[in-house]
Amino acid sequence: MTVQHEVPSTGAAEALEVWIDQDLCTGDGICAQYAPEVFELDIDGLAYVKSADDELLQDTGATTPVPLTLLQDVVDSAKECPGDCIHVRRVADKVEVYGPDAE
């Protein structure tokens, strides 16, 4: 059973980006199940974000934009992640809005 969470409004089409802390990643792959367009497990068993061109971004702290159409899936990934390693923040001020450091 999938639990859907409502995404609170963070402003009209506010630009968001997501990144994964691989040091905390447990490799469960929940993120890739929720949003395979944004997340992917690599051969090392850890999750990474992908670019808009579907390229795996393996640099530490690499970010990718969160498409508005996938926002709910990305937020659900952050909420369900057992490693609490998915961080979604506003591009404008780098404030985390979803994830373990969200206010």
C-alpha positions as CSV (number, residue, x, y, z in Angstrom):
1,M,0.0,0.0,0.0
2,T,1.4,3.4,-1.0
3,V,0.8,6.3,1.3
4,Q,0.5,9.6,-0.5
5,H,1.3,12.8,1.4
6,E,0.1,16.2,0.5
7,V,2.8,18.6,-0.6
8,P,2.3,22.0,1.0
9,S,2.6,24.9,-1.3
10,T,6.0,26.5,-1.2
11,G,5.1,29.3,-3.6
12,A,4.1,29.6,-7.2
13,A,6.4,27.4,-9.3
14,E,9.3,27.9,-6.9
15,A,12.5,26.3,-8.3
16,L,13.6,23.3,-6.2
17,E,16.6,21.1,-6.4
18,V,17.4,17.7,-4.9
19,W,20.6,16.0,-3.8
20,I,21.5,12.7,-2.0
21,D,24.0,12.3,0.9
22,Q,25.6,9.0,-0.2
23,D,27.2,8.6,3.2
24,L,23.7,8.0,4.6
25,C,22.2,6.1,1.7
26,T,21.1,2.6,2.6
27,G,20.7,1.5,-1.0
28,D,17.0,0.5,-0.5
29,G,16.0,2.0,-3.8
30,I,12.8,3.5,-2.6
31,C,13.6,6.8,-4.2
32,A,14.2,5.1,-7.6
33,Q,10.8,3.4,-7.3
34,Y,9.0,6.6,-6.5
35,A,10.8,8.8,-9.1
36,P,13.0,6.9,-11.5
37,E,13.3,10.0,-13.7
38,V,15.2,11.7,-10.8
39,F,16.9,8.9,-8.9
40,E,18.9,5.8,-9.9
41,L,20.9,3.2,-8.0
42,D,24.4,2.8,-9.3
43,I,26.6,-0.3,-9.5
44,D,28.0,0.6,-6.0
45,G,24.5,0.1,-4.6
46,L,23.9,3.7,-3.7
47,A,21.3,6.1,-5.0
48,Y,22.3,9.2,-7.1
49,V,20.3,12.0,-8.7
50,K,20.1,12.2,-12.5
51,S,20.4,15.2,-14.8
52,A,17.6,16.3,-17.1
53,D,19.5,14.4,-19.8
54,D,19.2,11.2,-17.7
55,E,22.9,11.3,-16.8
56,L,23.9,9.9,-13.4
57,L,25.5,12.6,-11.3
58,Q,28.1,11.0,-9.1
59,D,29.9,14.1,-7.7
60,T,29.5,14.6,-4.0
61,G,26.6,16.9,-3.3
62,A,25.5,17.0,-7.0
63,T,22.1,18.5,-7.4
64,T,19.4,18.3,-10.0
65,P,16.3,20.4,-10.6
66,V,13.0,18.9,-9.3
67,P,10.4,19.1,-12.2
68,L,7.1,20.4,-10.9
69,T,5.4,17.3,-12.4
70,L,7.5,15.1,-10.2
71,L,7.5,17.1,-7.0
72,Q,5.1,14.8,-5.1
73,D,7.2,11.7,-6.1
74,V,10.4,13.4,-4.9
75,V,8.8,14.5,-1.7
76,D,7.5,11.0,-1.0
77,S,11.0,9.7,-1.7
78,A,12.4,12.0,0.9
79,K,9.8,11.1,3.5
80,E,10.0,7.4,3.0
81,C,13.8,7.1,2.7
82,P,15.1,4.9,5.5
83,G,18.5,6.6,5.4
84,D,17.1,10.1,5.6
85,C,19.6,11.1,2.9
86,I,17.4,12.9,0.3
87,H,17.5,16.7,0.6
88,V,15.1,19.0,-1.4
89,R,15.9,22.7,-1.2
90,R,14.9,26.0,-2.8
91,V,17.4,27.1,-5.5
92,A,17.0,30.7,-4.6
93,D,18.3,30.6,-0.9
94,K,19.4,26.9,-0.5
95,V,16.9,26.4,2.4
96,E,15.9,22.7,2.7
97,V,12.1,22.4,2.4
98,Y,11.8,18.6,2.5
99,G,14.2,16.0,4.0
100,P,16.0,15.5,7.3
101,D,17.1,19.2,7.6
102,A,13.8,20.8,6.6
103,E,12.6,23.4,9.0
